[in-house]
């Protein structure tokens, strides 16, 4: 929460390079859009957790709001994959993220 803290996206790749590909890396923090999920996977994350957006959906319309948030994130991730030429998650690679 500090304004001088290293952003989540900048930490994924160094951690992946250090621990290798055997351990599961789950990103928690900073996920606001489907393209954030795409970037996390491209940088080496296996999964992401979605916290704050789900709370926004919950406060907006309960279960229906949470379902809406999940659908929006799914649609944004799908659109990002289509625009970058990825037919499935395994085709999301590091070269999709050019700079951080």
C-alpha positions, 0 to 999 in steps of 0.5 A, a space after each residue: 500500500 506504500 506509494 514507493 512499493 514495487 508493483 506486483 507486475 514487476 515482481 512476478 518475473 524475478 520470482 519465477 526466474 528465481 524459483 523455476 517452473 515447479 512451484 505454483 505462483 499465484 498473484 494477489 494484488 492489483 488485479 483490476 482488469 482482464 488485461 492484468 490477468 493476461 500480463 500476470 500469466 505472460 510474466 510467469 504467474 500460474 493463477 491470479 486472485 481477485 479481491 477488491 473487484 469482487 468486493 465492489 461487485 458484492 457491494 453493488 448487487 450481491 451475488 449478481 454483482 460478483 457474477 458480473 465482475 467475473 464475467 467482465 474480467 473473463 470477457 476482457 481476458 478473452 478479448 486481450 487473448 484474441 487481440 494478441 493472437 492467443 487461442 488458449 492460456 498456454 499460448 500466453 508468453 512473455 513476449 506479449 509484455 514489452 516493458 514494465 
